[in-house]
Amino acid sequence: MAAAPYRLSLRIYLPNGLRLGPGKIALLQAVATQGSISAAARAQRISYKRAWDLLEEMNRLLEAPVIETMQGGKTGGGARLTATGEKLLAHYRAVLDAAEETAGGALRAIAALGQIPEDTPEH
Amino acid sequence: MAAAPYRLSLRIYLPNGLRLGPGKIALLQAVATQGSISAAARAQRISYKRAWDLLEEMNRLLEAPVIETMQGGKTGGGARLTATGEKLLAHYRAVLDAAEETAGGALRAIAALGQIPEDTPEH
């Protein structure tokens, strides 16, 4: 099957002011993959401070922290997702998958409204 | 039924570079409701130039313009959605509705991870 002719991103706003969008989610995924906040920040091309602020915001506004740091702690030790962090990632992916699955027709209809690229021979 | 404990927004990226998110969609809805670009811009609390730039970008990157202006044209006459503009709005709403319908469980699970507000008596 060809790649979808669009990319979908979603942002969830909670009543306590927390916004969960592609940036925070990608950062959590990067922490899970990289095993440290500094490596995750580099992988996401954001500053360590920015990564820390985003993670701290989630830690503060969710029922429990999304990551836990080990040894060196904030200044460079390892970090990994907590159960809450894992749940958040899994639920977010479920929402995205459900949207793409159920709304595939409407998404393709929107994509079809997009101008045909100039390098398509028949146009 | 109680209001959902979250708000969802989505952004669709097309290969030609067009991003369709809540801002452009709300602007289109405002043009449909208000009947002019200047009134739509005021309703959206954006400048006329910003509204015009967003609409022009959609006009340029979709198969056909999303709005058509009447009489005074760009400088203040009426404006309304074209068939392409109406289709875009309808498809976008369909994607949002489908996401909320299919992914309601996962969305509520994410919302449940949000901290309980301080003014909730039982906490």
gemmi code that builds the backbone of each chain (N, CA, C; Angstrom):
import gemmi

chains = {
    "A": [
        ("MET", (0.850, -1.194, 0.000), (0.000, 0.000, 0.000), (0.884, 1.241, 0.000)),
        ("ALA", (0.522, 2.215, -0.790), (1.304, 3.448, -0.857), (1.212, 4.207, 0.456)),
        ("ALA", (2.207, 5.025, 0.733), (2.169, 5.858, 1.937), (0.977, 6.799, 1.833)),
        ("ALA", (0.381, 7.123, 2.969), (-0.757, 8.037, 2.968), (-0.301, 9.384, 2.426)),
        ("PRO", (-1.135, 10.054, 1.644), (-0.758, 11.340, 1.048), (-0.970, 12.501, 2.011)),
        ("TYR", (-0.747, 12.259, 3.265), (-0.900, 13.296, 4.271), (-0.243, 12.803, 5.539)),
        ("ARG", (-0.015, 13.741, 6.466), (0.424, 13.369, 7.795), (-0.530, 14.053, 8.755)),
        ("LEU", (-0.887, 13.321, 9.783), (-1.864, 13.839, 10.725), (-1.190, 14.044, 12.064)),
        ("SER", (-1.427, 15.164, 12.706), (-0.945, 15.291, 14.072), (-2.095, 15.766, 14.934)),
        ("LEU", (-2.057, 15.397, 16.199), (-3.147, 15.851, 17.052), (-2.635, 16.376, 18.371)),
        ("ARG", (-3.457, 17.197, 18.938), (-3.120, 17.899, 20.159), (-4.321, 17.763, 21.080)),
        ("ILE", (-4.038, 17.340, 22.298), (-5.118, 17.138, 23.258), (-4.945, 18.169, 24.364)),
        ("TYR", (-6.009, 18.922, 24.635), (-6.001, 19.959, 25.669), (-6.749, 19.442, 26.880)),
        ("LEU", (-6.088, 19.427, 28.017), (-6.759, 19.007, 29.249), (-7.205, 20.234, 30.045)),
        ("PRO", (-8.233, 20.048, 30.862), (-8.777, 21.189, 31.619), (-7.750, 21.835, 32.553)),
        ("ASN", (-6.727, 21.118, 32.958), (-5.728, 21.725, 33.853), (-4.683, 22.545, 33.092)),
        ("GLY", (-4.890, 22.712, 31.799), (-4.004, 23.561, 31.025), (-2.939, 22.796, 30.244)),
        ("LEU", (-2.814, 21.507, 30.510), (-1.779, 20.741, 29.810), (-2.177, 20.494, 28.363)),
        ("ARG", (-1.242, 20.769, 27.463), (-1.430, 20.452, 26.045), (-0.533, 19.294, 25.706)),
        ("LEU", (-1.116, 18.262, 25.141), (-0.324, 17.107, 24.725), (-0.346, 17.040, 23.202)),
        ("GLY", (0.781, 17.392, 22.599), (0.860, 17.397, 21.150), (2.068, 16.625, 20.683)),
        ("PRO", (2.343, 16.702, 19.386), (3.419, 15.895, 18.807), (4.792, 16.151, 19.431)),
        ("GLY", (5.048, 17.367, 19.872), (6.362, 17.678, 20.438), (6.616, 16.920, 21.729)),
        ("LYS", (5.685, 17.007, 22.668), (5.868, 16.325, 23.946), (5.873, 14.813, 23.755)),
        ("ILE", (5.005, 14.333, 22.868), (4.935, 12.888, 22.653), (6.247, 12.373, 22.048)),
        ("ALA", (6.779, 13.091, 21.065), (8.037, 12.667, 20.439), (9.169, 12.699, 21.469)),
        ("LEU", (9.130, 13.662, 22.362), (10.162, 13.751, 23.403), (10.079, 12.537, 24.340)),
        ("LEU", (8.874, 12.169, 24.735), (8.724, 10.977, 25.584), (9.245, 9.734, 24.866)),
        ("GLN", (8.889, 9.630, 23.586), (9.378, 8.489, 22.819), (10.895, 8.490, 22.762)),
        ("ALA", (11.472, 9.675, 22.614), (12.928, 9.786, 22.541), (13.570, 9.416, 23.874)),
        ("VAL", (12.959, 9.798, 24.978), (13.501, 9.395, 26.280), (13.480, 7.869, 26.388)),
        ("ALA", (12.365, 7.275, 25.953), (12.256, 5.811, 26.019), (13.348, 5.155, 25.176)),
        ("THR", (13.595, 5.714, 24.006), (14.577, 5.136, 23.083), (16.009, 5.419, 23.518)),
        ("GLN", (16.267, 6.669, 23.924), (17.632, 7.105, 24.186), (18.108, 6.809, 25.601)),
        ("GLY", (17.158, 6.715, 26.523), (17.540, 6.397, 27.891), (18.107, 7.538, 28.706)),
        ("SER", (18.084, 8.740, 28.148), (18.475, 9.898, 28.962), (17.831, 11.151, 28.390)),
        ("ILE", (17.668, 12.140, 29.261), (17.026, 13.382, 28.819), (17.924, 14.133, 27.852)),
        ("SER", (19.243, 14.140, 28.141), (20.127, 14.919, 27.263), (20.187, 14.304, 25.865)),
        ("ALA", (20.246, 12.972, 25.786), (20.257, 12.326, 24.466), (18.921, 12.534, 23.759)),
        ("ALA", (17.831, 12.484, 24.518), (16.506, 12.699, 23.911), (16.402, 14.115, 23.363)),
        ("ALA", (16.925, 15.089, 24.129), (16.886, 16.484, 23.672), (17.681, 16.629, 22.374)),
        ("ARG", (18.880, 16.028, 22.337), (19.687, 16.101, 21.106), (18.924, 15.476, 19.937)),
        ("ALA", (18.331, 14.306, 20.177), (17.609, 13.603, 19.106), (16.439, 14.444, 18.590)),
        ("GLN", (15.832, 15.234, 19.487), (14.687, 16.063, 19.090), (15.122, 17.455, 18.656)),
        ("ARG", (16.449, 17.699, 18.695), (16.987, 19.006, 18.321), (16.357, 20.139, 19.134)),
        ("ILE", (16.228, 19.894, 20.420), (15.806, 20.967, 21.315), (16.850, 21.059, 22.425)),
        ("SER", (16.842, 22.181, 23.151), (17.830, 22.344, 24.220), (17.485, 21.434, 25.384)),
        ("TYR", (18.474, 21.177, 26.202), (18.236, 20.370, 27.396), (17.201, 21.062, 28.275)),
        ("LYS", (17.320, 22.386, 28.373), (16.369, 23.131, 29.210), (14.947, 22.977, 28.699)),
        ("ARG", (14.797, 23.090, 27.394), (13.466, 22.957, 26.801), (12.904, 21.561, 27.086)),
        ("ALA", (13.723, 20.544, 26.887), (13.271, 19.169, 27.148), (12.868, 19.021, 28.612)),
        ("TRP", (13.734, 19.547, 29.477), (13.438, 19.431, 30.896), (12.123, 20.127, 31.246)),
        ("ASP", (11.924, 21.336, 30.692), (10.695, 22.077, 30.980), (9.451, 21.319, 30.512)),
        ("LEU", (9.532, 20.742, 29.329), (8.381, 19.996, 28.802), (8.077, 18.782, 29.672)),
        ("LEU", (9.134, 18.070, 30.062), (8.938, 16.877, 30.895), (8.428, 17.260, 32.277)),
        ("GLU", (8.995, 18.342, 32.814), (8.584, 18.785, 34.142), (7.106, 19.200, 34.125)),
        ("GLU", (6.683, 19.822, 33.028), (5.282, 20.235, 32.922), (4.360, 19.009, 32.952)),
        ("MET", (4.746, 17.984, 32.219), (3.935, 16.754, 32.232), (3.975, 16.094, 33.604)),
        ("ASN", (5.152, 16.034, 34.186), (5.278, 15.435, 35.526), (4.343, 16.128, 36.529)),
        ("ARG", (4.253, 17.440, 36.394), (3.500, 18.238, 37.350), (1.997, 18.148, 37.121)),
        ("LEU", (1.605, 18.058, 35.836), (0.175, 18.161, 35.537), (-0.502, 16.814, 35.280)),
        ("LEU", (0.228, 15.755, 35.390), (-0.420, 14.443, 35.271), (-0.462, 13.802, 36.649)),
        ("GLU", (-1.219, 12.746, 36.756), (-1.464, 12.134, 38.076), (-0.172, 11.658, 38.741)),
        ("ALA", (0.823, 11.369, 37.915), (2.113, 10.900, 38.415), (3.148, 11.314, 37.376)),
        ("PRO", (4.423, 11.374, 37.753), (5.462, 11.768, 36.785), (5.478, 10.827, 35.573)),
        ("VAL", (5.870, 11.355, 34.414), (5.952, 10.538, 33.201), (7.339, 9.916, 33.023)),
        ("ILE", (8.346, 10.495, 33.669), (9.680, 9.914, 33.582), (10.292, 9.834, 34.976)),
        ("GLU", (11.250, 8.956, 35.114), (12.029, 8.936, 36.353), (13.493, 8.971, 35.953)),
        ("THR", (14.264, 9.728, 36.716), (15.685, 9.856, 36.414), (16.461, 8.976, 37.380)),
        ("MET", (17.607, 8.552, 36.924), (18.406, 7.631, 37.731), (19.781, 8.240, 37.980)),
        ("GLN", (20.380, 7.937, 39.120), (21.732, 8.383, 39.475), (21.957, 9.865, 39.236)),
        ("GLY", (22.637, 10.224, 38.165), (23.015, 11.605, 37.924), (21.834, 12.563, 37.963)),
        ("GLY", (20.656, 12.015, 37.878), (19.453, 12.826, 37.944), (19.409, 13.869, 36.851)),
        ("LYS", (18.869, 14.998, 37.196), (18.639, 16.076, 36.235), (19.866, 16.430, 35.396)),
        ("THR", (21.037, 16.285, 35.964), (22.204, 16.782, 35.232), (22.880, 15.757, 34.319)),
        ("GLY", (22.229, 14.681, 34.013), (22.840, 13.836, 32.997), (22.723, 12.347, 33.217)),
        ("GLY", (22.179, 11.892, 34.323), (22.008, 10.463, 34.529), (20.973, 9.920, 33.575)),
        ("GLY", (20.729, 8.627, 33.659), (19.744, 8.015, 32.789), (18.328, 8.441, 33.168)),
        ("ALA", (17.416, 8.238, 32.225), (16.009, 8.511, 32.489), (15.175, 7.481, 31.752)),
        ("ARG", (14.049, 7.150, 32.313), (13.157, 6.232, 31.611), (11.715, 6.598, 31.910)),
        ("LEU", (10.827, 6.084, 31.087), (9.411, 6.360, 31.288), (8.891, 5.594, 32.496)),
        ("THR", (7.980, 6.226, 33.197), (7.253, 5.529, 34.256), (6.044, 4.833, 33.618)),
        ("ALA", (5.292, 4.116, 34.450), (4.071, 3.481, 33.950), (3.112, 4.536, 33.390)),
        ("THR", (3.044, 5.695, 34.042), (2.171, 6.774, 33.549), (2.657, 7.273, 32.188)),
        ("GLY", (3.960, 7.415, 32.032), (4.517, 7.824, 30.745), (4.197, 6.822, 29.641)),
        ("GLU", (4.331, 5.552, 29.962), (4.018, 4.501, 28.983), (2.542, 4.524, 28.606)),
        ("LYS", (1.695, 4.704, 29.629), (0.251, 4.748, 29.358), (-0.087, 5.914, 28.446)),
        ("LEU", (0.513, 7.065, 28.748), (0.239, 8.252, 27.938), (0.608, 8.011, 26.479)),
        ("LEU", (1.806, 7.461, 26.245), (2.235, 7.175, 24.873), (1.279, 6.210, 24.185)),
        ("ALA", (0.912, 5.146, 24.889), (0.053, 4.119, 24.286), (-1.317, 4.700, 23.936)),
        ("HIS", (-1.879, 5.501, 24.845), (-3.204, 6.063, 24.577), (-3.145, 7.063, 23.429)),
        ("TYR", (-2.076, 7.861, 23.412), (-1.948, 8.848, 22.338), (-1.856, 8.142, 20.982)),
        ("ARG", (-1.047, 7.087, 20.930), (-0.943, 6.324, 19.679), (-2.290, 5.727, 19.292)),
        ("ALA", (-3.043, 5.280, 20.290), (-4.348, 4.681, 20.006), (-5.291, 5.719, 19.392)),
        ("VAL", (-5.219, 6.947, 19.897), (-6.086, 7.995, 19.346), (-5.697, 8.274, 17.891)),
        ("LEU", (-4.387, 8.376, 17.653), (-3.909, 8.667, 16.306), (-4.287, 7.538, 15.340)),
        ("ASP", (-4.064, 6.298, 15.772), (-4.402, 5.160, 14.915), (-5.895, 5.128, 14.625)),
        ("ALA", (-6.696, 5.370, 15.649), (-8.150, 5.328, 15.466), (-8.585, 6.408, 14.490)),
        ("ALA", (-7.991, 7.595, 14.632), (-8.355, 8.693, 13.735), (-8.000, 8.336, 12.299)),
        ("GLU", (-6.802, 7.786, 12.102), (-6.387, 7.489, 10.730), (-7.218, 6.349, 10.157)),
        ("GLU", (-7.604, 5.412, 11.014), (-8.363, 4.278, 10.524), (-9.800, 4.683, 10.165)),
        ("THR", (-10.450, 5.343, 11.108), (-11.862, 5.691, 10.881), (-12.029, 6.810, 9.884)),
        ("ALA", (-11.097, 7.737, 9.882), (-11.289, 8.941, 9.091), (-10.443, 8.918, 7.834)),
        ("GLY", (-9.957, 7.750, 7.471), (-9.099, 7.651, 6.297), (-9.750, 8.235, 5.052)),
        ("GLY", (-11.029, 7.985, 4.881), (-11.738, 8.487, 3.700), (-11.742, 10.003, 3.653)),
        ("ALA", (-12.084, 10.611, 4.781), (-12.139, 12.078, 4.818), (-10.743, 12.676, 4.673)),
        ("LEU", (-9.745, 12.004, 5.262), (-8.370, 12.501, 5.154), (-7.886, 12.433, 3.706)),
        ("ARG", (-8.208, 11.328, 3.055), (-7.792, 11.230, 1.647), (-8.547, 12.240, 0.784)),
        ("ALA", (-9.800, 12.518, 1.167), (-10.570, 13.523, 0.422), (-9.923, 14.894, 0.566)),
        ("ILE", (-9.426, 15.192, 1.767), (-8.724, 16.471, 1.968), (-7.430, 16.484, 1.166)),
        ("ALA", (-6.703, 15.374, 1.248), (-5.442, 15.294, 0.498), (-5.690, 15.472, -0.993)),
        ("ALA", (-6.824, 14.950, -1.458), (-7.134, 15.041, -2.889), (-7.406, 16.478, -3.303)),
        ("LEU", (-7.742, 17.329, -2.335), (-7.948, 18.747, -2.656), (-6.621, 19.464, -2.847)),
        ("GLY", (-5.538, 18.818, -2.414), (-4.219, 19.439, -2.554), (-3.791, 19.457, -4.010)),
        ("GLN", (-3.142, 20.539, -4.347), (-2.690, 20.712, -5.730), (-1.764, 19.565, -6.156)),
        ("ILE", (-1.908, 19.153, -7.398), (-1.029, 18.123, -7.948), (0.376, 18.704, -8.081)),
        ("PRO", (1.398, 17.986, -7.551), (2.767, 18.504, -7.670), (3.171, 18.704, -9.130)),
        ("GLU", (4.042, 19.670, -9.338), (4.418, 20.014, -10.721), (5.131, 18.896, -11.452)),
        ("ASP", (5.738, 17.972, -10.699), (6.507, 16.938, -11.397), (5.645, 15.739, -11.800)),
        ("THR", (4.329, 15.858, -11.645), (3.446, 14.787, -12.111), (3.249, 15.000, -13.611)),
        ("PRO", (3.682, 14.048, -14.442), (3.700, 14.224, -15.879), (2.358, 14.688, -16.470)),
        ("GLU", (1.249, 14.102, -16.001), (-0.026, 14.440, -16.639), (-0.572, 15.809, -16.282)),
        ("HIS", (0.148, 16.576, -15.506), (-0.344, 17.926, -15.216), (0.705, 18.965, -15.572)),
    ],
    "B": [
        ("MET", (-25.377, 14.208, 28.792), (-23.988, 13.753, 28.861), (-23.076, 14.928, 29.187)),
        ("ALA", (-22.150, 14.708, 30.090), (-21.228, 15.779, 30.471), (-20.308, 16.123, 29.303)),
        ("ALA", (-19.810, 17.338, 29.326), (-18.848, 17.745, 28.298), (-17.605, 16.870, 28.420)),
        ("ALA", (-16.977, 16.612, 27.279), (-15.763, 15.793, 27.302), (-14.701, 16.501, 28.136)),
        ("PRO", (-13.915, 15.766, 28.918), (-12.902, 16.371, 29.785), (-11.610, 16.668, 29.023)),
        ("TYR", (-11.744, 17.009, 27.752), (-10.578, 17.337, 26.943), (-11.079, 18.053, 25.706)),
        ("ARG", (-10.156, 18.668, 24.999), (-10.474, 19.214, 23.689), (-9.416, 18.665, 22.754)),
        ("LEU", (-9.845, 18.305, 21.578), (-8.936, 17.688, 20.613), (-8.784, 18.615, 19.429)),
        ("SER", (-7.565, 18.817, 18.957), (-7.431, 19.558, 17.704), (-6.513, 18.768, 16.803)),
        ("LEU", (-6.701, 18.932, 15.522), (-5.833, 18.179, 14.622), (-5.324, 19.040, 13.498)),
        ("ARG", (-4.221, 18.614, 12.984), (-3.494, 19.327, 11.951), (-3.144, 18.305, 10.877)),
        ("ILE", (-3.478, 18.662, 9.651), (-3.217, 17.751, 8.542), (-2.157, 18.381, 7.658)),
        ("TYR", (-1.074, 17.639, 7.391), (0.027, 18.128, 6.567), (-0.081, 17.494, 5.189)),
        ("LEU", (-0.158, 18.311, 4.156), (-0.195, 17.775, 2.800), (1.196, 17.840, 2.184)),
        ("PRO", (1.448, 16.955, 1.213), (2.791, 16.901, 0.619), (3.220, 18.209, -0.055)),
        ("ASN", (2.266, 19.039, -0.450), (2.648, 20.303, -1.090), (3.011, 21.385, -0.071)),
        ("GLY", (3.059, 21.017, 1.214), (3.487, 21.969, 2.226), (2.337, 22.616, 2.982)),
        ("LEU", (1.118, 22.416, 2.514), (-0.011, 23.053, 3.193), (-0.300, 22.351, 4.522)),
        ("ARG", (-0.437, 23.154, 5.576), (-0.857, 22.636, 6.867), (-2.278, 23.099, 7.121)),
        ("LEU", (-3.140, 22.169, 7.413), (-4.519, 22.518, 7.721), (-4.774, 22.224, 9.184)),
        ("GLY", (-4.865, 23.275, 9.986), (-5.077, 23.105, 11.413), (-6.241, 23.953, 11.883)),
        ("PRO", (-6.410, 23.996, 13.195), (-7.566, 24.680, 13.765), (-7.672, 26.160, 13.371)),
        ("GLY", (-6.530, 26.829, 13.203), (-6.568, 28.253, 12.870), (-7.200, 28.510, 11.506)),
        ("LYS", (-6.700, 27.804, 10.466), (-7.247, 28.017, 9.120), (-8.707, 27.560, 9.057)),
        ("ILE", (-8.997, 26.455, 9.732), (-10.365, 25.937, 9.690), (-11.337, 26.920, 10.360)),
        ("ALA", (-10.942, 27.453, 11.512), (-11.811, 28.423, 12.204), (-11.997, 29.678, 11.352)),
        ("LEU", (-10.936, 30.058, 10.634), (-11.044, 31.233, 9.768), (-12.047, 30.992, 8.639)),
        ("LEU", (-11.979, 29.818, 8.039), (-12.948, 29.488, 6.984), (-14.366, 29.504, 7.533)),
        ("GLN", (-14.535, 28.922, 8.714), (-15.866, 28.923, 9.319), (-16.339, 30.344, 9.569)),
        ("ALA", (-15.387, 31.203, 10.003), (-15.747, 32.600, 10.273), (-16.122, 33.336, 8.987)),
        ("VAL", (-15.427, 33.053, 7.887), (-15.795, 33.683, 6.614), (-17.216, 33.247, 6.239)),
        ("ALA", (-17.509, 31.958, 6.418), (-18.845, 31.455, 6.085), (-19.906, 32.156, 6.934)),
        ("THR", (-19.596, 32.341, 8.222), (-20.571, 32.942, 9.137), (-20.686, 34.442, 8.944)),
        ("GLN", (-19.536, 35.106, 8.805), (-19.512, 36.567, 8.795), (-19.745, 37.176, 7.413)),
        ("GLY", (-19.419, 36.413, 6.388), (-19.677, 36.943, 5.051), (-18.655, 37.935, 4.531)),
        ("SER", (-17.581, 38.142, 5.265), (-16.502, 38.979, 4.718), (-15.200, 38.618, 5.405)),
        ("ILE", (-14.108, 38.890, 4.722), (-12.791, 38.561, 5.282), (-12.487, 39.462, 6.475)),
        ("SER", (-12.834, 40.747, 6.363), (-12.490, 41.656, 7.461), (-13.278, 41.303, 8.721)),
        ("ALA", (-14.557, 40.950, 8.583), (-15.343, 40.573, 9.761), (-14.843, 39.238, 10.318)),
        ("ALA", (-14.453, 38.325, 9.427), (-13.929, 37.033, 9.886), (-12.629, 37.240, 10.660)),
        ("ALA", (-11.765, 38.130, 10.161), (-10.496, 38.413, 10.837), (-10.760, 38.978, 12.231)),
        ("ARG", (-11.708, 39.937, 12.308), (-12.046, 40.501, 13.624), (-12.564, 39.410, 14.549)),
        ("ALA", (-13.448, 38.563, 14.054), (-14.027, 37.501, 14.884), (-12.948, 36.545, 15.382)),
        ("GLN", (-11.898, 36.366, 14.567), (-10.821, 35.452, 14.943), (-9.694, 36.175, 15.677)),
        ("ARG", (-9.853, 37.471, 15.857), (-8.837, 38.308, 16.511), (-7.469, 38.180, 15.838)),
        ("ILE", (-7.489, 38.193, 14.525), (-6.232, 38.252, 13.771), (-6.323, 39.443, 12.844)),
        ("SER", (-5.177, 39.889, 12.344), (-5.193, 41.045, 11.453), (-5.782, 40.656, 10.101)),
        ("TYR", (-6.248, 41.665, 9.391), (-6.766, 41.419, 8.051), (-5.668, 40.789, 7.182)),
        ("LYS", (-4.444, 41.298, 7.321), (-3.348, 40.763, 6.507), (-3.125, 39.287, 6.802)),
        ("ARG", (-3.144, 38.942, 8.083), (-2.941, 37.539, 8.476), (-4.055, 36.663, 7.888)),
        ("ALA", (-5.291, 37.127, 7.990), (-6.420, 36.352, 7.452), (-6.240, 36.188, 5.936)),
        ("TRP", (-5.901, 37.300, 5.285), (-5.735, 37.245, 3.836), (-4.613, 36.272, 3.459)),
        ("ASP", (-3.501, 36.310, 4.187), (-2.373, 35.414, 3.888), (-2.780, 33.946, 4.051)),
        ("LEU", (-3.507, 33.651, 5.119), (-3.919, 32.258, 5.349), (-4.870, 31.779, 4.251)),
        ("LEU", (-5.807, 32.638, 3.890), (-6.777, 32.263, 2.851), (-6.081, 32.128, 1.496)),
        ("GLU", (-5.155, 33.042, 1.240), (-4.443, 33.025, -0.040), (-3.606, 31.749, -0.147)),
        ("GLU", (-3.034, 31.334, 0.986), (-2.222, 30.104, 0.971), (-3.096, 28.895, 0.622)),
        ("MET", (-4.273, 28.849, 1.224), (-5.178, 27.740, 0.887), (-5.647, 27.827, -0.566)),
        ("ASN", (-5.972, 29.031, -1.009), (-6.414, 29.213, -2.397), (-5.357, 28.703, -3.375)),
        ("ARG", (-4.102, 28.952, -3.008), (-2.989, 28.641, -3.910), (-2.649, 27.161, -3.886)),
        ("LEU", (-2.783, 26.531, -2.724), (-2.283, 25.160, -2.585), (-3.375, 24.099, -2.643)),
        ("LEU", (-4.596, 24.505, -2.855), (-5.653, 23.508, -3.039), (-6.071, 23.517, -4.507)),
        ("GLU", (-6.828, 22.533, -4.893), (-7.160, 22.365, -6.310), (-7.909, 23.562, -6.880)),
        ("ALA", (-8.599, 24.275, -5.991), (-9.361, 25.453, -6.397), (-9.410, 26.371, -5.177)),
        ("PRO", (-9.692, 27.653, -5.370), (-9.770, 28.573, -4.232), (-10.816, 28.114, -3.216)),
        ("VAL", (-10.591, 28.442, -1.958), (-11.541, 28.080, -0.903), (-12.568, 29.178, -0.657)),
        ("ILE", (-12.231, 30.405, -1.039), (-13.223, 31.479, -0.894), (-13.296, 32.262, -2.193)),
        ("GLU", (-14.417, 32.977, -2.363), (-14.510, 33.919, -3.468), (-14.985, 35.239, -2.896)),
        ("THR", (-14.370, 36.317, -3.413), (-14.731, 37.646, -2.909), (-15.666, 38.287, -3.915)),
        ("MET", (-16.469, 39.203, -3.410), (-17.475, 39.829, -4.261), (-17.291, 41.330, -4.231)),
        ("GLN", (-17.594, 41.995, -5.301), (-17.507, 43.464, -5.395), (-16.191, 44.033, -4.871)),
        ("GLY", (-16.226, 44.608, -3.687), (-15.052, 45.297, -3.148), (-13.793, 44.440, -3.130)),
        ("GLY", (-13.975, 43.160, -3.291), (-12.824, 42.258, -3.357), (-11.976, 42.325, -2.116)),
        ("LYS", (-10.718, 42.202, -2.302), (-9.767, 42.118, -1.207), (-9.900, 43.238, -0.179)),
        ("THR", (-10.310, 44.395, -0.614), (-10.299, 45.524, 0.329), (-11.589, 45.727, 1.106)),
        ("GLY", (-12.465, 44.739, 1.136), (-13.584, 44.940, 2.036), (-14.937, 44.428, 1.567)),
        ("GLY", (-15.036, 43.998, 0.322), (-16.323, 43.472, -0.149), (-16.624, 42.164, 0.533)),
        ("GLY", (-17.753, 41.588, 0.191), (-18.150, 40.327, 0.810), (-17.287, 39.167, 0.349)),
        ("ALA", (-17.327, 38.102, 1.097), (-16.592, 36.889, 0.727), (-17.420, 35.692, 1.168)),
        ("ARG", (-17.311, 34.629, 0.416), (-18.009, 33.399, 0.829), (-17.181, 32.199, 0.421)),
        ("LEU", (-17.505, 31.070, 1.013), (-16.782, 29.842, 0.682), (-17.191, 29.349, -0.693)),
        ("THR", (-16.230, 28.779, -1.387), (-16.529, 28.082, -2.635), (-16.906, 26.640, -2.293)),
        ("ALA", (-17.225, 25.878, -3.324), (-17.534, 24.451, -3.101), (-16.318, 23.750, -2.499)),
        ("THR", (-15.118, 24.123, -2.945), (-13.896, 23.514, -2.378), (-13.753, 23.869, -0.903)),
        ("GLY", (-14.037, 25.110, -0.558), (-13.977, 25.528, 0.839), (-14.978, 24.756, 1.694)),
        ("GLU", (-16.178, 24.586, 1.179), (-17.215, 23.841, 1.916), (-16.782, 22.383, 2.098)),
        ("LYS", (-16.225, 21.805, 1.040), (-15.778, 20.403, 1.115), (-14.690, 20.252, 2.167)),
        ("LEU", (-13.749, 21.185, 2.144), (-12.644, 21.122, 3.102), (-13.182, 21.145, 4.534)),
        ("LEU", (-14.080, 22.077, 4.831), (-14.656, 22.158, 6.174), (-15.369, 20.861, 6.554)),
        ("ALA", (-16.170, 20.354, 5.628), (-16.955, 19.151, 5.934), (-16.037, 17.962, 6.194)),
        ("HIS", (-14.998, 17.809, 5.369), (-14.079, 16.677, 5.552), (-13.296, 16.819, 6.865)),
        ("TYR", (-12.882, 18.036, 7.167), (-12.124, 18.250, 8.403), (-12.995, 17.895, 9.610)),
        ("ARG", (-14.248, 18.354, 9.591), (-15.173, 18.024, 10.698), (-15.376, 16.518, 10.795)),
        ("ALA", (-15.435, 15.864, 9.638), (-15.642, 14.414, 9.643), (-14.459, 13.708, 10.293)),
        ("VAL", (-13.247, 14.192, 10.027), (-12.065, 13.575, 10.640), (-12.103, 13.770, 12.161)),
        ("LEU", (-12.434, 14.983, 12.582), (-12.483, 15.287, 14.007), (-13.566, 14.449, 14.701)),
        ("ASP", (-14.741, 14.389, 14.095), (-15.831, 13.602, 14.690), (-15.445, 12.128, 14.771)),
        ("ALA", (-14.840, 11.624, 13.704), (-14.466, 10.203, 13.692), (-13.434, 9.927, 14.774)),
        ("ALA", (-12.482, 10.842, 14.927), (-11.448, 10.646, 15.950), (-12.079, 10.625, 17.333)),
        ("GLU", (-12.971, 11.573, 17.585), (-13.568, 11.638, 18.928), (-14.461, 10.434, 19.181)),
        ("GLU", (-15.123, 9.973, 18.120), (-16.021, 8.849, 18.299), (-15.250, 7.542, 18.527)),
        ("THR", (-14.294, 7.273, 17.650), (-13.565, 6.003, 17.761), (-12.582, 5.980, 18.901)),
        ("ALA", (-12.001, 7.137, 19.170), (-10.910, 7.149, 20.144), (-11.359, 7.719, 21.474)),
        ("GLY", (-12.657, 7.782, 21.689), (-13.167, 8.360, 22.932), (-12.574, 7.688, 24.158)),
        ("GLY", (-12.447, 6.375, 24.106), (-11.912, 5.653, 25.265), (-10.482, 6.063, 25.575)),
        ("ALA", (-9.647, 6.101, 24.546), (-8.244, 6.467, 24.753), (-8.127, 7.929, 25.167)),
        ("LEU", (-8.976, 8.786, 24.598), (-8.941, 10.203, 24.975), (-9.347, 10.382, 26.431)),
        ("ARG", (-10.372, 9.657, 26.848), (-10.786, 9.784, 28.251), (-9.709, 9.203, 29.174)),
        ("ALA", (-9.022, 8.172, 28.693), (-7.935, 7.600, 29.501), (-6.811, 8.622, 29.681)),
        ("ILE", (-6.518, 9.378, 28.633), (-5.496, 10.423, 28.751), (-5.996, 11.511, 29.705)),
        ("ALA", (-7.253, 11.907, 29.518), (-7.806, 12.951, 30.385), (-7.762, 12.502, 31.844)),
        ("ALA", (-7.969, 11.214, 32.062), (-7.969, 10.694, 33.432), (-6.575, 10.781, 34.055)),
        ("LEU", (-5.543, 10.859, 33.227), (-4.183, 11.006, 33.751), (-3.935, 12.432, 34.242)),
        ("GLY", (-4.828, 13.347, 33.826), (-4.650, 14.751, 34.241), (-4.962, 14.904, 35.718)),
        ("GLN", (-4.181, 15.785, 36.316), (-4.361, 16.035, 37.737), (-5.783, 16.498, 38.048)),
        ("ILE", (-6.329, 16.044, 39.130), (-7.649, 16.495, 39.566), (-7.549, 17.967, 39.983)),
        ("PRO", (-8.442, 18.811, 39.464), (-8.369, 20.229, 39.837), (-8.543, 20.408, 41.341)),
        ("GLU", (-7.916, 21.444, 41.854), (-7.957, 21.676, 43.299), (-9.345, 21.950, 43.841)),
        ("ASP", (-10.239, 22.473, 42.986), (-11.553, 22.840, 43.511), (-12.541, 21.674, 43.512)),
        ("THR", (-12.056, 20.463, 43.223), (-12.946, 19.311, 43.300), (-13.021, 18.894, 44.781)),
        ("PRO", (-14.202, 18.978, 45.390), (-14.337, 18.786, 46.833), (-13.743, 17.463, 47.332)),
        ("GLU", (-13.993, 16.369, 46.609), (-13.566, 15.082, 47.145), (-12.062, 14.847, 47.072)),
        ("HIS", (-11.316, 15.824, 46.585), (-9.860, 15.641, 46.577), (-9.192, 16.745, 47.352)),
    ],
}
model = gemmi.Model(1)
for chain_id, residues in chains.items():
    chain = gemmi.Chain(chain_id)
    for i, (resn, *xyz) in enumerate(residues, 1):
        res = gemmi.Residue()
        res.name, res.seqid = resn, gemmi.SeqId(i, " ")
        for name, pos in zip(("N", "CA", "C"), xyz):
            atom = gemmi.Atom()
            atom.name, atom.element = name, gemmi.Element(name[0])
            atom.pos, atom.b_iso = gemmi.Position(*pos), 0.0
            res.add_atom(atom)
        chain.add_residue(res)
    model.add_chain(chain)
structure = gemmi.Structure()
structure.add_model(model)
structure.setup_entities()
